[in-house]
């Protein structure tokens, strides 16, 4: 998918026209999901974690809270802004983000 597609999808999510990507997010127990991953992959809480196409997925914060160094990748800067805001509210932290213009 192209970046423009995801920018449009996030415009729709943020203005309330399309919540399909957000449905059920508030009902997911991310800590339970994390515990399932730990059991299956043998994580101990110190590994570096990469979350591709993360959107504003709650698992990013859960990994961070459990002590992992997290690298989250997202095409849409709008999604990144939402994730940054979540981190600010939930953990009172800022995190680094970089942008690349060579994605086509």
N, CA, C and O atoms as a Tinker XYZ file with bonds, in Angstrom:
   416  protein
     1  N      0.838000   -1.186000    0.000000    73     2
     2  CA     0.000000    0.000000    0.000000    64     1     3
     3  C      0.879000    1.244000    0.000000    63     2     4     5
     4  O      1.998000    1.242000    0.513000    81     3
     5  N      0.356000    2.270000   -0.572000    73     3     6
     6  CA     1.104000    3.514000   -0.643000    64     5     7
     7  C      0.831000    4.379000    0.577000    63     6     8     9
     8  O     -0.208000    4.265000    1.227000    81     7
     9  N      1.790000    5.245000    0.868000    73     7    10
    10  CA     1.692000    6.147000    2.009000    64     9    11
    11  C      0.405000    6.978000    1.950000    63    10    12    13
    12  O     -0.233000    7.196000    2.980000    81    11
    13  N      0.027000    7.433000    0.782000    73    11    14
    14  CA    -1.169000    8.262000    0.638000    64    13    15
    15  C     -2.421000    7.513000    1.098000    63    14    16    17
    16  O     -3.331000    8.107000    1.677000    81    15
    17  N     -2.460000    6.214000    0.839000    73    15    18
    18  CA    -3.588000    5.395000    1.270000    64    17    19
    19  C     -3.722000    5.446000    2.790000    63    18    20    21
    20  O     -4.815000    5.650000    3.318000    81    19
    21  N     -2.595000    5.256000    3.493000    73    19    22
    22  CA    -2.634000    5.226000    4.963000    64    21    23
    23  C     -2.885000    6.614000    5.540000    63    22    24    25
    24  O     -3.538000    6.742000    6.576000    81    23
    25  N     -2.372000    7.658000    4.881000    73    23    26
    26  CA    -2.687000    9.018000    5.335000    64    25    27
    27  C     -4.188000    9.268000    5.247000    63    26    28    29
    28  O     -4.776000    9.852000    6.157000    81    27
    29  N     -4.803000    8.833000    4.162000    73    27    30
    30  CA    -6.251000    8.988000    3.987000    64    29    31
    31  C     -7.002000    8.158000    5.029000    63    30    32    33
    32  O     -7.986000    8.618000    5.607000    81    31
    33  N     -6.531000    6.937000    5.260000    73    31    34
    34  CA    -7.178000    6.083000    6.269000    64    33    35
    35  C     -7.126000    6.750000    7.634000    63    34    36    37
    36  O     -8.110000    6.718000    8.373000    81    35
    37  N     -5.987000    7.356000    7.983000    73    35    38
    38  CA    -5.875000    8.020000    9.280000    64    37    39
    39  C     -6.684000    9.313000    9.333000    63    38    40    41
    40  O     -7.180000    9.680000   10.398000    81    39
    41  N     -6.826000   10.006000    8.210000    73    39    42
    42  CA    -7.736000   11.160000    8.168000    64    41    43
    43  C     -9.144000   10.697000    8.530000    63    42    44    45
    44  O     -9.827000   11.338000    9.329000    81    43
    45  N     -9.575000    9.579000    7.938000    73    43    46
    46  CA   -10.912000    9.040000    8.195000    64    45    47
    47  C    -11.065000    8.589000    9.648000    63    46    48    49
    48  O    -12.111000    8.805000   10.260000    81    47
    49  N    -10.035000    7.971000   10.192000    73    47    50
    50  CA   -10.081000    7.536000   11.596000    64    49    51
    51  C    -10.195000    8.747000   12.517000    63    50    52    53
    52  O    -11.024000    8.769000   13.427000    81    51
    53  N     -9.360000    9.747000   12.275000    73    51    54
    54  CA    -9.317000   10.907000   13.171000    64    53    55
    55  C    -10.549000   11.787000   13.080000    63    54    56    57
    56  O    -10.921000   12.440000   14.055000    81    55
    57  N    -11.187000   11.810000   11.913000    73    55    58
    58  CA   -12.406000   12.627000   11.827000    64    57    59
    59  C    -13.672000   11.818000   12.142000    63    58    60    61
    60  O    -14.783000   12.346000   12.090000    81    59
    61  N    -13.491000   10.532000   12.467000    73    59    62
    62  CA   -14.612000    9.712000   12.903000    64    61    63
    63  C    -15.396000    9.044000   11.791000    63    62    64    65
    64  O    -16.384000    8.362000   12.062000    81    63
    65  N    -14.974000    9.225000   10.527000    73    63    66
    66  CA   -15.719000    8.616000    9.424000    64    65    67
    67  C    -15.479000    7.129000    9.285000    63    66    68    69
    68  O    -16.359000    6.386000    8.849000    81    67
    69  N    -14.292000    6.698000    9.654000    73    67    70
    70  CA   -13.990000    5.277000    9.543000    64    69    71
    71  C    -13.223000    4.829000   10.782000    63    70    72    73
    72  O    -12.045000    5.138000   10.959000    81    71
    73  N    -13.910000    4.114000   11.603000    73    71    74
    74  CA   -13.272000    3.636000   12.813000    64    73    75
    75  C    -12.924000    2.152000   12.727000    63    74    76    77
    76  O    -12.637000    1.515000   13.741000    81    75
    77  N    -12.952000    1.604000   11.501000    73    75    78
    78  CA   -12.742000    0.160000   11.364000    64    77    79
    79  C    -11.414000   -0.298000   11.948000    63    78    80    81
    80  O    -11.326000   -1.403000   12.482000    81    79
    81  N    -10.383000    0.528000   11.857000    73    79    82
    82  CA    -9.084000    0.125000   12.382000    64    81    83
    83  C     -9.031000    0.256000   13.898000    63    82    84    85
    84  O     -8.168000   -0.340000   14.541000    81    83
    85  N     -9.940000    1.025000   14.469000    73    83    86
    86  CA    -9.902000    1.280000   15.909000    64    85    87
    87  C    -10.911000    0.432000   16.682000    63    86    88    89
    88  O    -10.843000    0.355000   17.908000    81    87
    89  N    -11.835000   -0.197000   15.983000    73    87    90
    90  CA   -12.872000   -0.975000   16.674000    64    89    91
    91  C    -12.247000   -2.055000   17.537000    63    90    92    93
    92  O    -11.428000   -2.848000   17.074000    81    91
    93  N    -12.644000   -2.070000   18.786000    73    91    94
    94  CA   -12.199000   -3.100000   19.701000    64    93    95
    95  C    -10.856000   -2.836000   20.361000    63    94    96    97
    96  O    -10.453000   -3.588000   21.249000    81    95
    97  N    -10.152000   -1.783000   19.947000    73    95    98
    98  CA    -8.842000   -1.494000   20.541000    64    97    99
    99  C     -8.933000   -1.313000   22.055000    63    98   100   101
   100  O     -8.059000   -1.763000   22.796000    81    99
   101  N     -9.988000   -0.659000   22.501000    73    99   102
   102  CA   -10.131000   -0.408000   23.935000    64   101   103
   103  C    -10.566000   -1.653000   24.704000    63   102   104   105
   104  O    -10.564000   -1.653000   25.935000    81   103
   105  N    -10.936000   -2.705000   23.992000    73   103   106
   106  CA   -11.365000   -3.936000   24.655000    64   105   107
   107  C    -10.271000   -4.998000   24.698000    63   106   108   109
   108  O    -10.447000   -6.054000   25.304000    81   107
   109  N     -9.158000   -4.719000   24.061000    73   107   110
   110  CA    -8.062000   -5.687000   24.031000    64   109   111
   111  C     -7.235000   -5.530000   25.298000    63   110   112   113
   112  O     -6.866000   -4.417000   25.673000    81   111
   113  N     -6.952000   -6.628000   25.945000    73   111   114
   114  CA    -6.067000   -6.616000   27.101000    64   113   115
   115  C     -4.639000   -6.813000   26.583000    63   114   116   117
   116  O     -4.189000   -7.940000   26.372000    81   115
   117  N     -3.941000   -5.698000   26.385000    73   115   118
   118  CA    -2.611000   -5.754000   25.791000    64   117   119
   119  C     -1.617000   -6.469000   26.694000    63   118   120   121
   120  O     -0.675000   -7.095000   26.210000    81   119
   121  N     -1.822000   -6.378000   28.011000    73   119   122
   122  CA    -0.927000   -7.087000   28.926000    64   121   123
   123  C     -1.103000   -8.603000   28.787000    63   122   124   125
   124  O     -0.136000   -9.358000   28.890000    81   123
   125  N     -2.330000   -9.037000   28.555000    73   123   126
   126  CA    -2.570000  -10.458000   28.310000    64   125   127
   127  C     -1.907000  -10.885000   26.998000    63   126   128   129
   128  O     -1.297000  -11.951000   26.915000    81   127
   129  N     -2.037000  -10.034000   25.974000    73   127   130
   130  CA    -1.388000  -10.326000   24.695000    64   129   131
   131  C      0.128000  -10.406000   24.869000    63   130   132   133
   132  O      0.782000  -11.289000   24.315000    81   131
   133  N      0.674000   -9.471000   25.648000    73   131   134
   134  CA     2.104000   -9.471000   25.930000    64   133   135
   135  C      2.507000  -10.776000   26.621000    63   134   136   137
   136  O      3.482000  -11.418000   26.232000    81   135
   137  N      1.746000  -11.159000   27.649000    73   135   138
   138  CA     2.055000  -12.395000   28.382000    64   137   139
   139  C      2.022000  -13.612000   27.473000    63   138   140   141
   140  O      2.836000  -14.524000   27.623000    81   139
   141  N      1.080000  -13.633000   26.523000    73   139   142
   142  CA     1.028000  -14.727000   25.547000    64   141   143
   143  C      2.286000  -14.759000   24.686000    63   142   144   145
   144  O      2.835000  -15.825000   24.409000    81   143
   145  N      2.739000  -13.569000   24.264000    73   143   146
   146  CA     3.957000  -13.503000   23.446000    64   145   147
   147  C      5.172000  -13.945000   24.252000    63   146   148   149
   148  O      6.029000  -14.668000   23.743000    81   147
   149  N      5.245000  -13.515000   25.499000    73   147   150
   150  CA     6.367000  -13.907000   26.361000    64   149   151
   151  C      6.420000  -15.425000   26.485000    63   150   152   153
   152  O      7.485000  -16.032000   26.381000    81   151
   153  N      5.262000  -16.025000   26.708000    73   151   154
   154  CA     5.202000  -17.484000   26.866000    64   153   155
   155  C      5.630000  -18.196000   25.579000    63   154   156   157
   156  O      6.346000  -19.196000   25.635000    81   155
   157  N      5.202000  -17.694000   24.434000    73   155   158
   158  CA     5.504000  -18.361000   23.168000    64   157   159
   159  C      6.919000  -18.101000   22.671000    63   158   160   161
   160  O      7.533000  -18.964000   22.045000    81   159
   161  N      7.441000  -16.887000   22.958000    73   159   162
   162  CA     8.749000  -16.519000   22.405000    64   161   163
   163  C      9.860000  -16.483000   23.449000    63   162   164   165
   164  O     11.024000  -16.278000   23.107000    81   163
   165  N      9.517000  -16.677000   24.699000    73   163   166
   166  CA    10.539000  -16.689000   25.740000    64   165   167
   167  C     11.180000  -15.339000   26.000000    63   166   168   169
   168  O     12.378000  -15.267000   26.274000    81   167
   169  N     10.404000  -14.271000   25.919000    73   167   170
   170  CA    10.934000  -12.928000   26.174000    64   169   171
   171  C     11.170000  -12.733000   27.671000    63   170   172   173
   172  O     10.467000  -13.304000   28.505000    81   171
   173  N     12.178000  -11.912000   27.994000    73   171   174
   174  CA    12.457000  -11.683000   29.407000    64   173   175
   175  C     12.300000  -10.219000   29.808000    63   174   176   177
   176  O     12.429000   -9.894000   30.988000    81   175
   177  N     12.028000   -9.338000   28.865000    73   175   178
   178  CA    11.794000   -7.936000   29.202000    64   177   179
   179  C     12.952000   -7.014000   28.897000    63   178   180   181
   180  O     12.881000   -5.818000   29.180000    81   179
   181  N     14.015000   -7.547000   28.325000    73   179   182
   182  CA    15.150000   -6.693000   27.998000    64   181   183
   183  C     15.431000   -6.638000   26.502000    63   182   184   185
   184  O     16.296000   -5.880000   26.065000    81   183
   185  N     14.726000   -7.415000   25.730000    73   183   186
   186  CA    14.976000   -7.475000   24.286000    64   185   187
   187  C     14.556000   -6.175000   23.603000    63   186   188   189
   188  O     13.675000   -5.453000   24.071000    81   187
   189  N     15.221000   -5.905000   22.479000    73   187   190
   190  CA    14.760000   -4.853000   21.579000    64   189   191
   191  C     13.576000   -5.417000   20.809000    63   190   192   193
   192  O     13.603000   -6.566000   20.368000    81   191
   193  N     12.542000   -4.610000   20.650000    73   191   194
   194  CA    11.330000   -5.058000   19.961000    64   193   195
   195  C     11.058000   -4.122000   18.791000    63   194   196   197
   196  O     11.137000   -2.901000   18.924000    81   195
   197  N     10.737000   -4.709000   17.649000    73   195   198
   198  CA    10.379000   -3.956000   16.458000    64   197   199
   199  C      8.903000   -4.203000   16.157000    63   198   200   201
   200  O      8.477000   -5.351000   16.033000    81   199
   201  N      8.130000   -3.137000   16.040000    73   199   202
   202  CA     6.695000   -3.250000   15.740000    64   201   203
   203  C      6.441000   -2.537000   14.405000    63   202   204   205
   204  O      6.293000   -1.315000   14.372000    81   203
   205  N      6.391000   -3.303000   13.303000    73   203   206
   206  CA     6.155000   -2.673000   12.000000    64   205   207
   207  C      4.692000   -2.288000   11.819000    63   206   208   209
   208  O      3.786000   -2.960000   12.312000    81   207
   209  N      4.489000   -1.200000   11.106000    73   207   210
   210  CA     3.144000   -0.689000   10.824000    64   209   211
   211  C      2.300000   -0.662000   12.096000    63   210   212   213
   212  O      1.212000   -1.236000   12.152000    81   211
   213  N      2.822000    0.010000   13.103000    73   211   214
   214  CA     2.260000   -0.033000   14.455000    64   213   215
   215  C      0.973000    0.751000   14.636000    63   214   216   217
   216  O      0.202000    0.457000   15.549000    81   215
   217  N      0.717000    1.752000   13.781000    73   215   218
   218  CA    -0.454000    2.597000   14.020000    64   217   219
   219  C     -0.368000    3.185000   15.411000    63   218   220   221
   220  O      0.652000    3.765000   15.783000    81   219
   221  N     -1.421000    3.042000   16.175000    73   219   222
   222  CA    -1.380000    3.477000   17.575000    64   221   223
   223  C     -1.679000    2.280000   18.473000    63   222   224   225
   224  O     -2.336000    2.412000   19.506000    81   223
   225  N     -1.196000    1.133000   18.073000    73   223   226
   226  CA    -1.465000   -0.126000   18.748000    64   225   227
   227  C     -0.970000   -0.109000   20.197000    63   226   228   229
   228  O      0.148000    0.322000   20.479000    81   227
   229  N     -1.803000   -0.576000   21.086000    73   227   230
   230  CA    -1.488000   -0.597000   22.509000    64   229   231
   231  C     -0.335000   -1.498000   22.885000    63   230   232   233
   232  O      0.229000   -1.344000   23.969000    81   231
   233  N      0.033000   -2.430000   22.034000    73   231   234
   234  CA     1.131000   -3.334000   22.371000    64   233   235
   235  C      2.458000   -2.588000   22.429000    63   234   236   237
   236  O      3.375000   -3.019000   23.128000    81   235
   237  N      2.574000   -1.476000   21.707000    73   235   238
   238  CA     3.807000   -0.681000   21.735000    64   237   239
   239  C      4.054000   -0.174000   23.161000    63   238   240   241
   240  O      5.156000   -0.316000   23.691000    81   239
   241  N      3.037000    0.408000   23.768000    73   239   242
   242  CA     3.157000    0.893000   25.140000    64   241   243
   243  C      3.367000   -0.224000   26.136000    63   242   244   245
   244  O      4.084000   -0.054000   27.122000    81   243
   245  N      2.756000   -1.350000   25.893000    73   243   246
   246  CA     2.900000   -2.491000   26.787000    64   245   247
   247  C      4.339000   -2.997000   26.782000    63   246   248   249
   248  O      4.906000   -3.258000   27.843000    81   247
   249  N      4.933000   -3.136000   25.605000    73   247   250
   250  CA     6.334000   -3.541000   25.520000    64   249   251
   251  C      7.226000   -2.532000   26.259000    63   250   252   253
   252  O      8.117000   -2.908000   27.020000    81   251
   253  N      6.965000   -1.255000   26.016000    73   251   254
   254  CA     7.748000   -0.202000   26.672000    64   253   255
   255  C      7.623000   -0.305000   28.196000    63   254   256   257
   256  O      8.621000   -0.253000   28.915000    81   255
   257  N      6.406000   -0.449000   28.669000    73   255   258
   258  CA     6.146000   -0.520000   30.104000    64   257   259
   259  C      6.841000   -1.722000   30.754000    63   258   260   261
   260  O      7.230000   -1.665000   31.920000    81   259
   261  N      6.992000   -2.794000   29.999000    73   259   262
   262  CA     7.629000   -4.004000   30.521000    64   261   263
   263  C      9.154000   -3.947000   30.439000    63   262   264   265
   264  O      9.828000   -4.901000   30.828000    81   263
   265  N      9.705000   -2.835000   29.937000    73   263   266
   266  CA    11.150000   -2.657000   29.960000    64   265   267
   267  C     11.884000   -2.892000   28.662000    63   266   268   269
   268  O     13.114000   -2.858000   28.636000    81   267
   269  N     11.164000   -3.130000   27.589000    73   267   270
   270  CA    11.804000   -3.353000   26.295000    64   269   271
   271  C     12.176000   -2.015000   25.657000    63   270   272   273
   272  O     11.532000   -0.995000   25.902000    81   271
   273  N     13.217000   -2.038000   24.843000    73   271   274
   274  CA    13.484000   -0.918000   23.947000    64   273   275
   275  C     12.637000   -1.185000   22.710000    63   274   276   277
   276  O     12.768000   -2.232000   22.076000    81   275
   277  N     11.770000   -0.240000   22.371000    73   275   278
   278  CA    10.801000   -0.464000   21.302000    64   277   279
   279  C     11.097000    0.442000   20.117000    63   278   280   281
   280  O     11.302000    1.646000   20.271000    81   279
   281  N     11.116000   -0.151000   18.946000    73   279   282
   282  CA    11.199000    0.598000   17.704000    64   281   283
   283  C      9.891000    0.337000   16.971000    63   282   284   285
   284  O      9.572000   -0.799000   16.618000    81   283
   285  N      9.150000    1.401000   16.751000    73   283   286
   286  CA     7.856000    1.272000   16.087000    64   285   287
   287  C      7.930000    2.007000   14.752000    63   286   288   289
   288  O      8.376000    3.153000   14.686000    81   287
   289  N      7.496000    1.352000   13.715000    73   287   290
   290  CA     7.543000    1.914000   12.375000    64   289   291
   291  C      6.121000    2.142000   11.875000    63   290   292   293
   292  O      5.250000    1.285000   12.027000    81   291
   293  N      5.903000    3.290000   11.288000    73   291   294
   294  CA     4.586000    3.613000   10.740000    64   293   295
   295  C      4.772000    4.517000    9.537000    63   294   296   297
   296  O      5.642000    5.388000    9.535000    81   295
   297  N      3.958000    4.312000    8.515000    73   295   298
   298  CA     4.023000    5.147000    7.316000    64   297   299
   299  C      3.342000    6.499000    7.515000    63   298   300   301
   300  O      3.804000    7.507000    6.981000    81   299
   301  N      2.279000    6.529000    8.257000    73   299   302
   302  CA     1.489000    7.746000    8.403000    64   301   303
   303  C      1.945000    8.568000    9.613000    63   302   304   305
   304  O      1.919000    8.086000   10.745000    81   303
   305  N      2.357000    9.800000    9.363000    73   303   306
   306  CA     2.744000   10.689000   10.458000    64   305   307
   307  C      1.563000   10.965000   11.387000    63   306   308   309
   308  O      1.757000   11.249000   12.569000    81   307
   309  N      0.354000   10.883000   10.864000    73   307   310
   310  CA    -0.840000   11.100000   11.690000    64   309   311
   311  C     -0.954000   10.011000   12.755000    63   310   312   313
   312  O     -1.285000   10.298000   13.906000    81   311
   313  N     -0.682000    8.773000   12.376000    73   311   314
   314  CA    -0.699000    7.672000   13.332000    64   313   315
   315  C      0.406000    7.841000   14.365000    63   314   316   317
   316  O      0.209000    7.563000   15.548000    81   315
   317  N      1.558000    8.294000   13.916000    73   315   318
   318  CA     2.674000    8.532000   14.829000    64   317   319
   319  C      2.309000    9.600000   15.843000    63   318   320   321
   320  O      2.636000    9.481000   17.024000    81   319
   321  N      1.633000   10.642000   15.385000    73   319   322
   322  CA     1.208000   11.711000   16.308000    64   321   323
   323  C      0.268000   11.170000   17.380000    63   322   324   325
   324  O      0.365000   11.553000   18.546000    81   323
   325  N     -0.645000   10.280000   16.985000    73   323   326
   326  CA    -1.559000    9.666000   17.951000    64   325   327
   327  C     -0.769000    8.821000   18.951000    63   326   328   329
   328  O     -1.023000    8.883000   20.154000    81   327
   329  N      0.177000    8.042000   18.463000    73   327   330
   330  CA     1.003000    7.206000   19.335000    64   329   331
   331  C      1.823000    8.059000   20.295000    63   330   332   333
   332  O      1.933000    7.734000   21.477000    81   331
   333  N      2.396000    9.145000   19.795000    73   331   334
   334  CA     3.159000   10.065000   20.661000    64   333   335
   335  C      2.281000   10.611000   21.776000    63   334   336   337
   336  O      2.694000   10.669000   22.934000    81   335
   337  N      1.083000   11.006000   21.422000    73   335   338
   338  CA     0.152000   11.555000   22.418000    64   337   339
   339  C     -0.196000   10.504000   23.469000    63   338   340   341
   340  O     -0.282000   10.816000   24.656000    81   339
   341  N     -0.397000    9.264000   23.035000    73   339   342
   342  CA    -0.670000    8.183000   23.988000    64   341   343
   343  C      0.492000    8.012000   24.959000    63   342   344   345
   344  O      0.277000    7.854000   26.161000    81   343
   345  N      1.720000    8.041000   24.449000    73   343   346
   346  CA     2.893000    7.878000   25.303000    64   345   347
   347  C      3.012000    9.042000   26.288000    63   346   348   349
   348  O      3.368000    8.855000   27.451000    81   347
   349  N      2.714000   10.223000   25.807000    73   347   350
   350  CA     2.782000   11.402000   26.667000    64   349   351
   351  C      1.810000   11.266000   27.839000    63   350   352   353
   352  O      2.173000   11.510000   28.989000    81   351
   353  N      0.587000   10.880000   27.538000    73   351   354
   354  CA    -0.449000   10.736000   28.564000    64   353   355
   355  C     -0.198000    9.546000   29.479000    63   354   356   357
   356  O     -0.317000    9.661000   30.699000    81   355
   357  N      0.147000    8.414000   28.898000    73   355   358
   358  CA     0.254000    7.177000   29.653000    64   357   359
   359  C      1.542000    7.088000   30.471000    63   358   360   361
   360  O      1.532000    6.601000   31.602000    81   359
   361  N      2.654000    7.559000   29.895000    73   359   362
   362  CA     3.955000    7.345000   30.532000    64   361   363
   363  C      4.706000    8.637000   30.827000    63   362   364   365
   364  O      5.794000    8.604000   31.401000    81   363
   365  N      4.136000    9.768000   30.441000    73   363   366
   366  CA     4.772000   11.069000   30.634000    64   365   367
   367  C      6.179000   11.098000   30.016000    63   366   368   369
   368  O      7.120000   11.630000   30.605000    81   367
   369  N      6.296000   10.524000   28.836000    73   367   370
   370  CA     7.586000   10.501000   28.134000    64   369   371
   371  C      7.420000   10.968000   26.700000    63   370   372   373
   372  O      6.335000   10.913000   26.122000    81   371
   373  N      8.497000   11.413000   26.165000    73   371   374
   374  CA     8.588000   11.730000   24.743000    64   373   375
   375  C      9.418000   10.622000   24.118000    63   374   376   377
   376  O     10.213000    9.983000   24.806000    81   375
   377  N      9.250000   10.390000   22.854000    73   375   378
   378  CA    10.136000    9.430000   22.203000    64   377   379
   379  C     10.575000    9.973000   20.867000    63   378   380   381
   380  O      9.918000   10.824000   20.269000    81   379
   381  N     11.688000    9.467000   20.419000    73   379   382
   382  CA    12.264000    9.933000   19.173000    64   381   383
   383  C     11.463000    9.424000   17.991000    63   382   384   385
   384  O     10.969000    8.296000   17.980000    81   383
   385  N     11.352000   10.277000   17.013000    73   383   386
   386  CA    10.775000    9.812000   15.758000    64   385   387
   387  C     11.592000   10.428000   14.641000    63   386   388   389
   388  O     12.112000   11.537000   14.762000    81   387
   389  N     11.691000    9.701000   13.579000    73   387   390
   390  CA    12.394000   10.203000   12.414000    64   389   391
   391  C     11.478000   10.032000   11.225000    63   390   392   393
   392  O     10.604000    9.166000   11.214000    81   391
   393  N     11.682000   10.842000   10.254000    73   391   394
   394  CA    10.899000   10.706000    9.039000    64   393   395
   395  C     11.853000   10.445000    7.881000    63   394   396   397
   396  O     13.018000   10.840000    7.909000    81   395
   397  N     11.348000    9.797000    6.902000    73   395   398
   398  CA    12.133000    9.511000    5.715000    64   397   399
   399  C     11.306000    9.882000    4.510000    63   398   400   401
   400  O     10.125000    9.546000    4.423000    81   399
   401  N     11.919000   10.560000    3.601000    73   399   402
   402  CA    11.182000   10.956000    2.393000    64   401   403
   403  C     11.424000    9.998000    1.241000    63   402   404   405
   404  O     10.916000   10.213000    0.140000    81   403
   405  N     12.197000    8.942000    1.480000    73   403   406
   406  CA    12.492000    8.041000    0.374000    64   405   407
   407  C     11.526000    6.867000    0.272000    63   406   408   409
   408  O     11.752000    5.947000   -0.514000    81   407
   409  N     10.451000    6.889000    1.059000    73   407   410
   410  CA     9.444000    5.840000    0.964000    64   409   411
   411  C      8.507000    6.175000   -0.194000    63   410   412   413
   412  O      7.968000    7.279000   -0.271000    81   411
   413  N      8.324000    5.221000   -1.081000    73   411   414
   414  CA     7.432000    5.490000   -2.220000    64   413   415
   415  C      6.329000    4.464000   -2.249000    63   414   416
   416  O      5.468000    4.508000   -3.128000    81   415
